[in-house]
């Protein structure tokens, strides 16, 4: 069994913000696979089902971002799983919008939710999928940027990225983190500039 966790903030005003991309990715996986993520468990909303033929628990911690690790630890204990059975998804303001990166370990960077998970588990060795949301131009406050609703164009890019993230998670469940890294961590080519007439 695998525990797939998306990080976010539970209040409705955060629903369409970059900081909730992890929640959106869990919702995409749930919708594709007919899993209802609605049961309160381990300070999260969870749903059990199958991804790529394997048993999974999908979870959206309801603790607010900075305490996400408490929920992740409780869920691992409840299902008698370890960090090797875990994949956590979060927004990454260091990656270009629309880009995903999956890996088997690493630092939290500046992400407070990831810091909380690493702190609660006592290890940074667990699979994670980071969802790029870097601003197109310099912003005065990165915190304000990730907590404000995305514009229409950003949501369209995010929607494509989340679909790709769901594909990557399904490959991770079926074939492991290395296979998913090899396929999905390729550098994206920028769109070709249209030739001027």
Secondary structure, 3 states (H helix, E strand, C coil): CEEEEECCCCCHHHCCEHHHHHHHHHHHHHHHHCCCCCEEECCEEEEEEEECCEEEEEEEECCCHHHHHHHHHHHHHHCCCCHHHEEEEEEEEEEECCCEEEECCCCCCCCHHHHHHHHHHCCCCCEEEEEEEECCCCCCCHHHHHCCECCHHHHHHHHHHHHHHHHHHHHHHHHCHHHHHHHHCCCCCCCCCCCCC
